[in-house]
Amino acid sequence: MSESPGSTDPRPADDSHTHGVSCAQVIAEVWTLLDGECTPQAREQLLAHLELCPGCFEHFGLEKRIKGLLATKCQSEKAPEGLKERLRLEIRRTTIIRGGQ
């Protein structure tokens, strides 16, 4: 993933592929990896890409810290199931839009 130092834009300047997975695919699937919701094959490909791509690894680390912070701050609160489903749909829609750019 080609980025300038200090850049926070997760979108790759190129669409480099590592282990058959592009940077755009890794960014689109980072939350499925963090949540353990991807297939074993996808997990293996994503992790292999992350090992060799510093930009994607940095983005993954940021998302992982955000997830940890949310878990810490929202431990005792449970979101209504309707809200969870709306968020899932919006995340999927956003991922599809980003993937098509």
C-alpha positions in Angstrom: 0.0 0.0 0.0 1.6 3.3 -1.0 0.9 6.1 1.3 2.8 9.2 2.3 4.3 9.2 5.8 1.7 10.3 8.4 -1.2 9.9 6.0 -4.4 8.7 7.6 -6.3 8.0 4.4 -6.8 4.2 4.4 -7.4 4.1 0.7 -4.3 2.9 -1.2 -2.6 5.2 -3.7 -2.2 2.1 -5.8 -4.1 -1.2 -5.7 -1.2 -3.4 -4.7 -1.9 -7.1 -4.2 -0.2 -9.2 -1.6 -1.1 -12.9 -1.4 -3.9 -12.4 -3.9 -5.6 -9.7 -1.8 -5.6 -6.0 -2.7 -5.2 -3.2 -0.2 -8.8 -2.1 -1.0 -10.0 -5.6 -0.1 -8.1 -5.6 3.2 -9.5 -2.2 4.2 -13.1 -3.4 3.2 -12.7 -6.6 5.3 -10.8 -5.3 8.3 -13.9 -5.4 10.6 -14.9 -8.9 9.5 -11.3 -10.0 10.5 -11.5 -8.2 13.8 -14.9 -9.6 14.6 -13.9 -13.1 13.6 -16.6 -13.2 10.9 -14.5 -14.1 7.9 -13.9 -17.5 6.5 -10.7 -19.3 7.5 -9.4 -18.9 3.9 -10.1 -15.1 3.9 -8.6 -14.8 7.4 -5.4 -16.5 6.2 -5.2 -14.2 3.1 -5.9 -11.0 5.0 -3.3 -11.9 7.7 -0.7 -12.8 5.1 -1.3 -9.4 3.4 -1.1 -7.5 6.7 2.3 -9.1 7.4 3.8 -7.7 4.2 1.9 -4.4 3.8 2.8 -1.7 6.4 0.0 0.7 5.3 -2.7 -1.9 5.7 -1.1 -3.1 9.0 -1.2 0.4 10.4 -4.9 0.8 9.4 -5.7 -2.6 10.9 -4.0 -1.5 14.2 -6.0 1.7 14.3 -9.3 -0.2 13.8 -8.3 -2.7 16.4 -7.6 0.1 19.0 -11.0 1.7 18.1 -12.7 -1.6 18.7 -10.9 -2.0 22.0 -11.8 1.5 23.1 -15.5 1.0 22.2 -15.5 -2.3 24.1 -14.0 -0.6 27.2 -16.3 2.4 27.1 -19.5 0.5 26.3 -19.1 -2.6 28.5 -22.3 -2.4 30.4 -24.5 -0.9 27.7 -26.3 -3.1 25.1 -27.6 -1.6 21.8 -31.1 -2.5 20.8 -31.2 -5.3 18.1 -32.8 -2.9 15.6 -29.9 -0.5 15.9 -27.4 -3.2 15.5 -29.1 -4.4 12.3 -29.2 -0.9 10.9 -25.5 -0.4 11.6 -24.7 -3.7 10.0 -26.6 -2.7 6.9 -24.9 0.7 6.8 -21.5 -0.8 7.2 -22.1 -3.2 4.4 -23.4 -0.4 2.2 -20.4 1.8 2.9 -18.0 -1.1 2.3 -19.7 -1.7 -1.1 -19.5 1.9 -2.1 -15.8 2.2 -1.1 -15.0 -1.0 -2.9 -16.5 0.4 -6.1 -14.5 3.6 -6.0 
